[in-house]
Amino acid sequence: MKRILPLSAFLILSVSAGGAVHTAAALRDAVYGNFIQTEFTVTGRVNFVRLDGFGRPNAIAAEDGTGGIIMFSNAEASWDGVPKPGDLAVFSGRTELDQGKKPCAYIEKHVFIAPGVPAEPIDVTAGDIISGVRDFQRTRFSGILRDATGSETNPNWTMLVVHDGHSRVFASVPTAGREGETLKKSIGERVRLTGCSVPDDLSPRLRIGRVFLVSGTGDVQSLTAETENAENLPDAGGIQYGSLSGAETLGPHRVSGGVVAVCRNRRTVIRTHDGDFVGAEFPNGPMPGYGETVTAWGLPESDLFHLHLTNARWKKTDGVFKEEAPVSIDPRRLFTNRHGAPEMNSRLHGHPVRFTGVVRSRAGEDAANRLLHIESDGALVTVDATSLPEDIQNFPIGSRVAVTGTCVIEMETPRSTSSFPKIGRISVVPRKPADIAVISYPPWWTPARLCGVIGALFAALVAIFIWNITLRKAAVRKGRELMCAELGQIKAAMKTEERTRLAVELHDSVAQMITGISMEIEAAKGMGTAAEREMMEHIDIAGKALKSCRDELRNCLWDLRSQALEENDFGKAIMRTLQPHVSDTRIDIDFAVPRISLSDNTAHALLRIIRELVTNAVRHGKATHILITGKFDGENIACTVRDDGRGFNPDACPGVFQGHFGLAGIRERVSRLRGKISIAGGPGTGSEFHLSIPKAANFQ
């Protein structure tokens, strides 16, 4: 049950805040008089409501003791239920300029007060609506529905044009689904519309002026029975030539006769029984064919040359069609007079003609709009072949054809409402397939084909030229790549040869000498006595040193012969370096530093350091699993060698004075690279070495 506010609340709501408009007359003056941007609070009885596609109010007309006003909903409006005609309610909001041009009252809040009985619509004329004397009231009027078209800016609206014989009214109707098509089927019928007229609608059509608002298709009522459309309509032949300019004010008329032309855009030309020619446009359904006798009915309009029936319908009738014999013409006479001056020969409209010419172009090759342009004696004639079943591709460009058809005048604007309708062109409309006959086909060797061949040859020459340039560039690039590869191979061979030479020299001289010294010291050690213990310790240290020197020399010889530095993958280079020194030990390598980013000096130093750490882990720590990792850590190259061996105490391990040079050599190599080394672990927990080498030192 609807709520009814107490009288005290009603009085409170009826009083506006300071400065706000609170009567329909004051709001009407603020919007449609001297526009003022202000707030309003108006209490009135609803006489018209139009909803949007979501069931929300779109436009509301209300009346109080001072008259009526139309208000439109704000997107954020608050609604106390859906208003209905007859309701008493309070509407609050603001006046605005919609789209910067149209003044309107926007509702922001609605409060229901009490229900009521809707007022009966007032019968008015189109003139009353146009004059504005019945604005904002619930009214109804009747007239001929002359047009119905969907809105281009909002698909949920249909615009109607209704004429009562004296004046024309625009009406807007919200439609959904097929409702718009249903309204179009009523074109030409007498209809009665119930709604509300307003000085201006909030349509993007800024200058449409006064509009009659309709709540829905239920308020558009047809007053013409279907059976009355043809039999009871006046004959269009009764429209005198002197009154053609006022034909758009007339209601539906009919015409009977034979179809002499079926044109594009669903237009026909009908020859009446008295020899006159009337055009007819059929928006829907099948079209009548040439030679059929029909009765057509629709709304009369004129181009000031001939009468037309728009939005027409038709039915076949009994009768005999007498075909007129075509007349051979010089096509130039369609556009010039006998003196050669430009002149459209309108007297040929509706009559059959015959001529020959050459097909110059084709346009609109879809079934609904097919045109041929034919040149004959210097004149270009448009042939409308829309009604023919043959594809216009059967008439190749350049072929000579004989054409027979009905001459039809086409206007630029076929309505007398334009300032002064002008002839757009004269077309010849073939009546049947035999009306276009090919006399001769174009020769194969045409200027167009010659130009095509020349163009193809030129394109081939350009392609060959571009291909030669591309091949030349590719050959030069390939030659440079081969030269660089050969130079690289020569450089590598020279390096290998030099390393081999140095290895041989070192092996034949230094290695043999150090081996001899080691043998002599071992012999001296065997000749010592217990009293000579300190000497024996020194000799033992010297032996260890010479042994370390021999091991280092052996490693140098291996490095010189090894191709590890030539590996592109530094992980593989590490594995190749370690292969001679590990057997059953599991080595895992995850070195994410690309070889190309390491200089030869840095790469060689890293390989020597890693080899020393791994051999120590295997030889002294008895490790079975070693993990080697490497990566870029900010501005440094970080390397880690971790093993699961016995481990050792870094602070108590033997050094150079005890004949152990491994860690000292590692620290010396790291120092030369301006790096740092740290050792983690202890006895029984394995060892872990961390190296950090600056990138800047890598490229020096």
PyMOL commands that set and color helices and strands:
alter all, ss='L'
color gray80, all
select helices_A, chain A and resi 7-14+24-32+126-131+179-184+217-219+228-231+236-238+241-249+331-334+346-348+392-394+433-435+447-527+530-561+564-566+570-578+595-597+600-619+656-658+662-672+695-698
alter helices_A, ss='H'
color red, helices_A
select strands_A, chain A and resi 39-51+57-64+67-78+88-98+102-114+122-123+138-150+157-163+168-174+190-198+211-214+220-222+253-263+267-272+277-281+293-302+307-316+327-328+352-366+369-376+379-384+400-411+423-429+436-440+586-591+625-633+636-643+676-681+687-694
alter strands_A, ss='S'
color yellow, strands_A
deselect
rebuild
show_as cartoon
